[in-house]
Amino acid sequence: MPIADKMVKMVESASMIRKMFEEGARLREKYGADNVFDFSLGNPDVPPPAVVKKTLLELINNDDTTHGYMPNPGYPQVRQAVADYLNKEFNVGLTRDLVIMTAGAAGALNDTLRALLNPGEDILVSAPYFVGYNQYAFVANANLKPVSSLADFHLDLAAIQAAITKNTRVMLINSPNNPTGVVYTKEELEGLGNLLEEASKKFGKRIYLISDEPYRKLVYGAQVPSVFDVYPHTIILSSYSKELSLAGERIGYLAIHPKAEDAAMIAGAAGVTNTMMYVNAPALFQQVVGRLQGVSVDIDIYKKRRDMLCEGLFAAGYQFDVPQGAFYLFPKSPIEDDLEFVNLLKQENILAVPGTGFGGPGFFRLSYAVPEKTIKGSFDGFKKAFDRVK
Ligand code: PLP
């Protein structure tokens, strides 16, 4: 093999995703884009707020805007702006030294995991979970250990407790969740914090909580409780991919609770890992987001689509809980085999992702980061596919 043995499996799973995209392109070419209903991608299509363009133009026309190398963790004034904003939200006395600007939430995950984990240590994650975690664990040489969730996809604290061993270094959570849209409650997060504290004592090793929050602003009436409030040994990761619709610009950050055990050392290590797979977050977009703390896309657009999609799918007979956040729906597959059902949907020119890919077999994921006409146009096909198996 000309490529590393360990890469073979990773390339196979990447090619499965690529095949899905290719299939979408093939269907669009054959039937016309208006007759294909592609719910497979979590790529925000709501335009960035107008102030993003205005800020970009100002920066481009300003001679003080810089484009060179910078301290690897990011521009000090941008880290300060993020720390100030997070202090308004979480009030934990965050300083800029504990904030690192990254290439999206993915960059923040890579930096944090590689800073924290020894080879072979475990990252616990509640299933179903975002597929990218497999790759980030791979790069960190760590084991991703999925733990089952409750029937409503909230955290199963007893299962998490039972899964923790002396090999556990990190608990990774994601709320609002991809793929389920669930937002964890304050109570369950408090339960998690207590459990992690006890387990850290029991095994004589600090277990860190990593909270992956790129969808924090995309909630429809729900509150996203502060994870910093429930467990100090927490690192929050986020990005502007969804809240400002800037996914392709690769800009995000990680923020370490000031009371986290060895917080300064972790920040130092993450500042170094931030130079290893890529070198620092993009300069121009650091300067953009530094000026736009607290701004977000119009979430009413997503809410309207969510309501429309839920209504159409309920009417067709599908079962699911109305998601409170992010832009995904995770309905139960009407037959046990979600891969087979996704193929049936494809026959109706509807593209969805099997839950099996997220460690959630028996379900499928729909992204409603799509225009309303795609949602409306899909209802017939959803009904036909459902009726075929019922
Ligand atoms: N975490 C979750 C749960 C995601 O859904 C995504 C992207 O879809 C990411 C992280 C990566 O986000 P970013 O584009 O900011 O790197």
Residues whose N, C-alpha, C, O or C-beta is under 5 A from the ligand:
A	BS01	PLP	G42 A103 G104 A105 A106 G107 F130 N174 N178 D212 P214 S239 S241 A247 G252
